[in-house]
Amino acid sequence: MATMLVNVLWGAGFRMLAAAAHAAPTILCGLVVAAVFRQLVGPILVRRLLGTGAGASLVRAWLLGMLLPVCSIGAIPVARELRRAGLAGGTVLAFAVSAPLFNPISLLYGLTLSHPLVIVGFALASMLVVTVVGLAWDRVTTVPDHGDMPPEPAIAPGWRRSVALGLDMVREAAGPTLGFAAIAIAGVGLLSFCLPAGSLQRSMKAFDPWAPALMAAVGVPAFLTPTDAMTQVGSMFDHGNSVGAAYVLLSAGAGLNLGLLAWAWRAWGPRAAAAWLGLFFAVVLAVAMLIERPLSFRDAPPEDHTHAFDVFCLPFETDARDPVARVAALLADRVPAHEWTALALLAGLAAAGFALRRLDPGGRLEARLSSSATGDAAPVARRWDIVLPGPVLGAAALAGLVALSVVAAYLYYPAPTTALEDLKFVEAEAHAAALAGDQRRTRVWVEAWENLVRRAEVGVWIRSGRFAGDVAASAGALREDIEALEHSVLDDEQADPDHVAAVLKQTLQSGRAYRDALRVFTTGAGLP
């Protein structure tokens, strides 16, 4: 019993730490956006841009959310700032839910997961949900009147604006955002604590009327970044799982988390928050049931079981040996270096915020910065100085984030020549792990292989604007063989060396066919 409890705690700890690392980059982005809204754009202009309760403001919030690369935790500081600016509750929650669902990187990735009509349908369904729920919820909640809201203290141009932005990020990182993020991360650990390893492998089957509801119960505490959510949706399509459950996973797993619900509970009260949550899930589940059959394009029968939901469960069995070494190996395999860097930076901001809270609890630094804008001694303007209004800088900063997302898409989705080299390396690692029967390494490299195939497809599309049918067909065949290879190694009833060798041979043949098709298309299209 003691060994079982230790393994469960270590497994839950791994899920929580990995989730924190995955979320760190987009939390930093959310802190930047919230500081820009508060210090540069200002509440008056925010209300003017997004409105204060009309149906159009819900659509604007939905579109704004799609442009910003944030997860459901990273959306919390931005949503807090939108509410502080006086936006209607439906508009604020529309942004908070839609922002993590589709951003420029995850939307491109989603187009390789299934029929494009499915992804477009999911996008339209998400807009329908946040619009209907927002309009209905605003009718039963009181929208505050902000006509007499005092203007924000002006910050003098120059270095003071940069300092004010930094102070706002530091205080928010150590303030409520940290607490709500901790609640969201704790939900991930609680879910894995309650679900043994592999316990969801035979769930969420196609046309199962209970699959969307089960996914709703799992998705809220699960927390997924937008790209991870798209990966899970793609796995569900590949395995022939419920399309309705896939949509619920995208809406609840990527759009919600326990921290966001805790913030809504605190911001609007238990009754209003429960009303919004009830409306949200009623509409989401209704949409899930409506799209189940129309958006099911898979011709092959659904598989008997899937590993798509193992990420929600305990990462290893309760009788596993040396859980500390297992966790260390999993962290090394699953968390890239840039996420560790972002997590360290986020921890540094939080530490600075706690120190600032102790040394300057009353916000004297901010008051000093704002008072300098109206002081008697005006700064001396140099010849080349150009004073830009805060809203102009804010718009430029937000446009820069969107542009950064586009640049990140080109970096994340490799050029064909780069993809061909990476494919050979990943294929060799997966080959060696499968022959050795190493289940952990096989899972890691099989997932990396499949992910690289999808990213290569997007990389070709965004650089050429088109994609050849033979390349798509060979990619689909390769992904199916990769999935078969994963099952042959990970499933004990299929873990026969001769069977693994046969499946591996077929997978390597599919890998060569895909690389040849990609190379021919790249050469013919004149791509790099």
Summary of the structure (lengths in Angstrom):
residues: 528
radius of gyration: 24.5
end to end distance: 57.5
largest distance: 85.0
contacts: 1826
relative contact order: 0.12
helix: 73%
strand: 0%
